């Protein structure tokens, strides 16, 4: 592998992201950090950002009493702050109101239009304002959107430009079936094939009932359907028009990571758009499960929304990253709570990793041990889990190494040893800790850096990595 391009979904700006969104961002960050170690920083690009156009954003701005642009940028800034609190190491934080993005969205429109895949028509059907998506009756559950059951489905009639989505039905079925890693996990892949086999209909890709959107080229009364504009951010982010050399290096995306509610648009609409525009499709669309809190869906109406900063301020960024990725399976639904985080913090971080580092550092300081400058390598048992998106199993393996090192301390009892035997035991423990810290870099970046620094040269004891809470 010579390059790695990973993206997250870009978040709507109707509200600031919460801890459920953070689950996805952390996963993407872990992969980006891992591949930077494996293939070099200059060969990895990590994109995230905000989706700032559409009716939902316009409505939220009106409700706040602010101008739309002022409102969306304010939310975008708070999203960025939330990601920064978790040390998300994005290479670009894209905002779809960026000038270069407007140019790219319009260029893709023109390419699709030139290919004969856009026509003017009239839409009569169902629309979910929460998803900003068009649905058929068969897509609904008891007449409601499965992702926004609290919202009324709207029946709308509007003159729109349509994308000939139906024309790509067979192409999409064959592509998904012939490329088993295109949609991960398998349940998502099967769902997409079933949806396609029911029949794909052309989709409206412009709106005239509101004005907050990317203007359709040559059609002043139309703005782009938010999904048509938003999906092209993955091209904008790596310089589709402004930096062709960089674009050529990184496209196609290696992984688009996104929530299950976004799968259809990425696997089916985005892929058809790219095919029409004569661009390569992404290699993998990785679907993360939703997180609930104490058995409930995360919802503003339930009053259980937790921002990443709420937990980071109490436990630190690395503890939050660790808990979310160790005790949840990325591709499945999970349930989290502050109490579970507290238990994991004290048991695994304070009493586990932190205690091991503290014990060994103190022994090394007492006996003036100097750590050797050995070249570290990625643990193949950890990487095989990570490259299969099994973050919890990768961390379980590393914590197995921590347990083994603890057993070594208790078995060898270095405080009872002297001379060469003592030196051998301590140097072995130092090597183990260096190996653990090196492989923790993608997961716990702050902590791994502290440990590697502490166990370099003359080792000294320091303040606890994770004071008990």
PyMOL commands that set and color helices and strands:
alter all, ss='L'
color gray80, all
select helices_A, chain A and resi 19-39+41-43+55-64+68-85+99-114+137-139+165-178+186-197+226-231+233-236+244-250+260-276+308-315+317-326+338-366+380-386+391-412+414-416+419-439+445-454
alter helices_A, ss='H'
color red, helices_A
select strands_A, chain A and resi 4-8+11-12+44-51+92-95+118-128+133-135+154-163+183-184+203-204+206-207+215-216+219-224+255-259+284-288+291-293+296-297+334-336+370-371+457-458
alter strands_A, ss='S'
color yellow, strands_A
deselect
rebuild
show_as cartoon
